[in-house]
């Protein structure tokens, strides 16, 4: 199926061609017609499935086709992180390039002046994070009475980050008559209850099972001692000839330590986390996308806010405390039909987290034993864990075979 088969208007089709898009992803094929029919939608989809286009393209079309568009915000897209909000706004700019739809993005951590000036000029689509949205509503800069579309994106992440109460406050301010699009990678009970309250006779679109990992992601596991993790990371960068890698740590301090260690070996790296200013985070992300950095080190606060085309490698320097987070982290690679490699480093203190992750995804992650900094294999590991995954027949310390772009 091509985008031209989805009954999209010419300005949007022209914009998609301009972006190099020809074939919609499965969620876009399913969701776009339903949204154009003005039905509420429950989308259960992981990152990397193309859901931003799945909701933004039909909203742009429905607004562009309105003959008499009243002043005021018509669509609100609520998302948990600044990075994700910015990227959604950039996508709307791309898809709506040849329409007259006005849009802007608001988020905390920066001066509100530029944002409030944009709001005063008038916008049709507003992309927002919860805290700044409530703040500007309280200051009377935002009026939602003309709202026709409400998109709640990454609902489970809102819960994880403690934003669920802010989300409920915002929902209470929305007009009763509206079209609601609800997206979540997982559906824990509290999120399901929220969906039941928000949605009216919704159509459900489920692209992959909740908490499953994308098939095209090649997952690999390395056991090592805690003190050897920095050296193993450096070895992996060299052995896989990695040009760009997104590396996840548990803590802000840990992210900064990894950057300092890599810098000593001449690796161009930067960290993004909550202690960095918004400008520093955006500059680091921009430099990474432009290929000026080899490694971007991130904490989980940015796990779903990073959208980089053709990112071939994600490395879990630390395994996450919450097993669902593993799915979201590795979902940064293998996006939009591309292949990807997700490498996880496990030390002796993180065996429980590994067990929980493997239980969640329903399979054992193949272990690479041919490496210079091994720790002892865990007692009672599965047969799959005890094989030399993908390394049979190699000489010690040979460079691992890898697929996709290096």
Residue pairs with C-beta under 8 A, 6 or more apart in sequence:
1 23
1 24
1 29
2 22
2 23
2 24
3 13
3 16
3 21
3 22
3 23
3 24
4 13
6 24
6 28
6 29
6 32
6 33
6 36
7 33
7 36
8 16
8 32
8 57
8 61
9 61
9 64
9 65
11 64
11 96
11 97
11 98
11 99
12 57
12 60
12 61
12 64
12 95
12 96
12 98
12 99
14 98
15 94
15 95
15 96
15 97
15 98
16 22
16 57
16 95
18 94
18 97
19 94
19 95
21 53
24 32
24 50
24 53
25 49
25 50
25 53
25 54
25 207
25 336
25 337
26 49
26 207
27 43
27 45
27 49
27 50
27 51
27 54
27 205
27 207
28 50
28 53
28 54
28 57
30 54
30 205
30 207
31 41
31 43
31 51
31 54
31 55
31 58
31 205
32 54
32 57
32 58
34 41
34 203
34 205
35 41
35 54
35 55
35 58
35 59
35 62
35 179
35 181
36 58
36 61
36 62
38 62
38 179
39 179
39 201
39 202
39 203
40 179
40 180
40 181
40 182
40 198
40 199
40 200
40 201
40 202
40 203
41 55
41 180
41 181
41 182
41 199
41 202
41 203
41 204
41 205
42 182
42 195
42 199
42 202
42 203
42 204
42 205
43 51
43 54
43 55
43 181
43 182
43 183
43 184
43 204
43 205
43 206
43 207
44 183
44 184
44 185
44 186
44 187
44 204
44 205
44 206
44 207
44 210
45 51
45 54
45 183
45 185
45 205
45 206
45 207
45 208
46 185
46 207
46 208
46 212
46 214
46 327
46 328
46 331
47 185
47 304
47 307
47 328
47 331
47 332
47 335
48 214
48 331
48 332
48 333
48 334
48 335
48 336
49 207
49 208
50 336
51 153
51 183
52 87
52 88
52 91
52 153
52 307
53 91
53 95
54 205
55 77
55 151
55 153
55 181
55 183
56 77
56 88
56 91
56 92
56 95
56 125
57 95
59 75
59 125
59 149
59 151
60 92
60 95
60 96
60 99
60 101
60 125
62 148
62 149
63 69
63 74
63 75
63 99
63 101
63 124
63 125
63 148
64 96
64 99
64 100
64 101
69 124
70 146
71 122
71 146
72 122
72 143
72 145
72 146
72 147
73 123
73 124
73 125
73 126
73 142
73 143
73 144
73 146
73 147
74 124
74 125
74 146
74 147
74 148
74 149
75 124
75 125
75 126
75 147
75 148
75 149
75 150
75 151
76 125
76 126
76 128
76 133
76 144
76 147
76 149
76 150
76 151
76 174
77 85
77 88
77 125
77 126
77 127
77 128
77 151
77 153
78 128
78 129
78 130
78 133
78 150
78 151
78 152
78 153
78 158
78 167
78 170
79 85
79 88
79 127
79 128
79 129
79 153
79 154
80 129
80 130
80 153
80 154
80 157
80 158
80 161
80 163
80 304
80 305
81 129
81 157
81 161
81 301
81 302
81 304
81 305
82 107
82 108
82 109
82 129
82 278
82 281
82 305
83 272
83 281
83 282
83 285
83 302
83 305
83 306
84 153
84 154
84 304
84 305
84 307
85 105
85 106
85 107
85 127
85 128
85 129
85 305
86 105
86 107
86 282
87 305
87 307
88 105
88 127
88 153
89 103
89 104
89 105
89 127
92 101
92 103
92 125
92 127
93 103
96 103
101 124
101 125
102 121
102 122
102 123
102 124
102 125
103 123
103 124
103 125
103 126
103 127
104 115
104 118
104 119
104 123
104 126
104 127
105 115
105 126
105 127
105 128
106 112
106 115
106 119
106 126
106 127
106 128
106 129
106 132
106 133
106 136
107 128
107 129
107 132
107 278
108 129
108 131
108 132
108 135
109 277
109 278
110 278
110 279
112 132
112 135
112 136
115 132
115 136
116 136
116 141
119 126
119 136
119 141
119 142
120 141
126 142
130 158
130 163
130 166
130 167
130 170
131 163
131 166
133 142
133 170
134 166
134 169
134 170
136 142
137 144
137 170
137 173
144 173
144 174
144 175
145 175
147 174
147 175
147 178
148 178
148 179
149 178
149 179
149 180
149 181
150 174
150 178
150 179
150 180
150 181
150 198
151 180
151 181
151 182
151 183
152 158
152 167
152 180
152 181
152 182
152 183
152 198
153 183
154 183
154 184
154 185
154 304
155 167
155 182
155 183
155 184
155 191
155 194
155 195
156 184
156 185
156 186
156 187
156 188
156 191
156 324
157 185
157 304
157 328
158 164
158 167
159 188
159 190
159 191
160 322
160 325
161 301
164 190
164 194
167 194
168 194
171 197
171 198
180 198
180 199
180 200
180 202
182 194
182 195
182 198
182 199
182 202
184 191
184 195
185 210
185 211
185 324
185 327
185 328
185 331
186 210
186 211
186 324
187 195
187 210
195 202
208 214
211 323
211 324
211 327
211 360
211 361
212 327
212 361
212 362
213 219
213 327
213 330
213 331
213 342
213 361
214 330
214 331
214 334
214 340
216 334
216 337
216 338
216 339
216 340
217 330
217 331
217 333
217 334
217 339
217 340
217 341
217 342
218 339
218 340
218 341
218 342
218 402
218 403
218 404
219 330
219 342
219 344
219 365
219 366
220 341
220 342
220 343
220 344
220 365
220 366
220 367
220 368
220 389
220 390
220 400
221 343
221 344
221 346
221 354
221 365
221 366
221 367
221 368
221 385
221 389
222 232
222 236
222 343
222 344
222 345
222 346
222 367
222 368
222 371
222 374
223 346
223 347
223 367
223 374
223 375
223 376
223 377
223 378
224 232
224 345
224 346
224 347
224 371
224 373
224 374
224 375
225 347
225 348
225 373
225 375
226 347
226 348
226 349
228 373
228 375
229 317
229 345
229 347
230 257
230 258
230 261
231 372
231 373
232 345
232 371
232 372
232 373
233 247
233 258
233 261
233 262
233 315
233 317
233 345
234 261
234 262
234 265
234 267
235 371
235 372
235 373
236 242
236 315
236 343
237 245
237 262
237 267
237 294
237 295
239 399
239 400
240 313
240 341
240 343
240 399
240 400
240 402
240 406
241 399
241 406
242 294
242 312
242 313
242 406
243 291
243 294
243 312
243 405
243 406
244 288
244 291
244 293
244 294
244 295
244 296
244 308
244 311
244 312
244 313
245 294
245 295
245 296
245 313
245 314
245 315
246 288
246 295
246 296
246 298
246 306
246 308
246 311
246 313
246 314
246 315
246 332
246 333
247 258
247 295
247 296
247 297
247 298
247 314
247 315
247 317
248 297
248 298
248 299
248 300
248 303
248 314
248 315
248 316
248 317
248 318
248 320
248 329
249 255
249 258
249 297
249 298
249 299
249 317
249 318
250 299
250 300
250 318
250 320
250 321
251 299
251 318
252 271
252 273
252 274
252 275
252 299
254 317
254 318
255 271
255 272
255 273
255 297
255 298
255 299
256 271
258 269
258 271
258 295
258 297
258 317
259 269
259 270
259 271
259 295
259 297
262 269
262 295
263 269
267 294
267 295
268 292
268 293
268 294
268 295
269 293
269 294
269 295
269 296
269 297
270 284
270 287
270 288
270 293
270 295
270 296
270 297
271 284
271 296
271 297
271 298
272 280
272 281
272 284
272 285
272 296
272 297
272 298
272 299
272 302
273 298
273 299
273 301
273 302
274 299
274 301
276 284
281 302
284 293
284 296
285 296
285 306
287 293
288 296
288 308
289 308
296 306
297 317
298 306
300 320
300 325
300 329
303 325
303 328
303 329
303 332
304 328
304 331
306 332
307 332
307 335
308 332
309 335
309 336
310 335
310 338
310 405
311 332
311 333
311 335
311 340
312 333
312 338
312 339
312 340
312 341
312 404
312 405
312 406
313 333
313 340
313 341
313 342
313 343
314 329
314 330
314 332
314 333
314 340
314 341
314 342
314 343
315 342
315 343
315 344
315 345
316 326
316 329
316 330
316 342
316 343
316 344
316 345
317 345
318 345
318 350
319 326
319 344
319 345
319 346
319 350
319 353
319 354
319 357
320 326
320 329
320 353
320 357
321 353
323 353
323 356
323 357
323 359
323 360
324 360
326 344
326 357
326 360
326 361
327 360
327 361
329 342
330 340
330 342
333 340
333 341
333 342
334 340
334 342
338 404
339 403
339 404
340 404
341 402
341 403
341 404
344 354
344 365
346 353
346 354
347 375
348 375
351 378
354 365
357 365
358 364
358 365
363 384
364 382
364 384
364 385
366 384
366 385
366 387
366 389
366 390
367 377
367 381
367 385
367 386
367 387
367 388
367 389
368 388
368 389
368 390
368 391
368 400
369 377
369 388
369 389
369 391
370 388
370 391
370 394
370 396
370 397
370 398
370 400
371 397
372 397
377 385
377 386
378 385
390 400
390 401
391 400
